[in-house]
């Protein structure tokens, strides 16, 4: 059921992206491995939540609020760069390596050329252009690429794969350790 909803959402997303003037290119193929690594991460997380939910039945009522809060912290509707411009560097890094932000970044970078062009650190650092970006007076995508990125674009793949492996291994071991207690009341 979730896969069907994902496919319908992806069709709508692609239609919207095409209407904004983005042109499909070879990087669109990267959407598949990005979704696959997210699927692996979600599977590991589901195993963790299944074990916790087997003993704490009210957890199902709390999960939508936790997930919604996690989504809002992950830069879904705002730029993490802009929000953390005056924050300590470690805060920006923590928000950038957050698993949801990593998978959002991977999908955005795969289908939006404008996102790839404007990714902080995708062009050589330039003090003047970076300063223009932080004043907010120039277009975001024109100058953000000249600033230092907290997490380089290529490192997103490493973080995505790393989160997927960690979640799957931890989730499997955590779920498996209580295997004998499931379904026994």
N, C-alpha and C positions, 0 to 999 in steps of 0.2 A: 504494500500500500504506500509506504514511504517512498519507495523507488518510483512508483507512478507519479506521485506528487512532485518528486525531484525532477523527473523528466518534463512534466508540464511546466514547472517553474523555469527550467533551463530553456525551453522553447520561448517562453515569454521574455526571459532575460535576453536571449539572442535577438529577438525581434526588436526589443527596446534599444539594444546596442546598435543594431543596424540602422534604426531610425535616427540615432544621434549622429550618424555620419561615419562611424567606424567602418573600416573595410576589412573583411576577413583576410587573414594572412596565415602563414605557417605556424605562428605561435598559438593559434586556436587549438591545435592538436594537444598542447600542454594542459588543456582543461581536463582531459581524461586522466592523466596521472595525478593531477591535483585532486580531483574528486576521489580517485582510488585511495590515495594516502589519507584523505579525510575519512573515507569509509572505514579504513583500518583503525584509525584513531577512535571513531565512533563505536566500533565493535568492542574495543578494549574498554572504553568508558561504559558501554552498556553492560559488560560483564561485571564491572565494579558496582554499578548501580543495581544490578539484579541481586547480587549478594546482599547489599545493604537493604534493598527493598524487601527481601525475604524475611527480615527480622523487624524492620521499621516500616509498617504498612502505611503510615501517614507520610512517608517520604514522597510518595507519588503526588500528594497535594502540594508539597513544597517545591518540587522540581521545576514547574513552570516559572516560578518567581526567580529561582536561582539561575536558570538558563537565560531568562530575559535580562537579568542584571548583568550576567556574564557577556551577553551580546552587546549591551549598551556600553560596556567598558572596552569593547574590542574594536572600536572605530568603524562601526557599521554606517553610522550617519554623520560622521565628522572625520577630519584628518587628525590622526594621532600627532603628526608633526606640529600642526598649528596649536593644538591643545597643550602640548608639552614644551613649547618653545622656551618658556622661562622656568620649566621644572628642572630638577637635577637630572643629569644624563642617565643615571641608573633607572629612573622612573620611566623615561622614554624607552629604554631598552626592554624593561619588563613588560611594558604595554605592547611593544613591537613583537616580542617573542611569545606572547600569549597565544595558545594554539588557535583560537578562533580568529585572531588577527592575522596569523600566519596563513591560514587556509583562505581567508578573504583576500589577502594580498596575492596569493598564488593564482586565484581565479581572476582577479582584476588584472593582473599582469599578463595573463594568458589571452584575454579577449579585448583589452583596451590598450591600443597603441599609445593613447594620450597618457595613460597611467605609467607605461614603461618609460616614456620620454621624460616624464616629470618626477620619476622616483628619485628621492634624495640620494645623491651619491652616484647617479648614473652618468654624470658628466664631471670633468675635472673641477676640483674645488676652486671657487672664485669668490673672494671676499666681497667685492662690490655687488655682484649679482645675488649672492646669498643675503646681503644686507637689504637689497631691494625686495627680496622675497619676504623677509621678516617685517618690513614696514607695512605690508599688506596693500600697497598702492599699485603694484603691478600684478598681472595675472599669475595665479598660483603656478600653473604648469610651466610658465615661461622661465621662472627662476629657481624653483625648488630643486631642480636637478643639480644646481651648482653648490648646494649645501652638503655638509657631511651627513650621510645616512646613518642612523643608529644601527640598522641591520641592512647590509647590502642586499640587493635583489637576488643574487645567486645564493646567498646564505639562507634565504627563505626556504629554498628546497631542502637544505640540510636540516633546518628546524622542522619543517613539515614531516620529513621522513623520520627524524628523530622522535618527534612527538608520537607519530603513528606506532613506531616500534615499542617505545616505552609504554604507551597505553595498552597495546596488545599484550605484551609480556606481563606487565603488572596486573592487568585485568584478568588474564587467563590464570595466572598463579593464584590471585586473590579469590577468584570464583572457584577454582579447583580445590583449594584448601578446605572449603566448607561443603564439598560435594556430598558427603555422607549425611549431612543434616537437611538437605532440601527435601521438601514434601513429607516431612515426618512430624509436622505440627510443631 
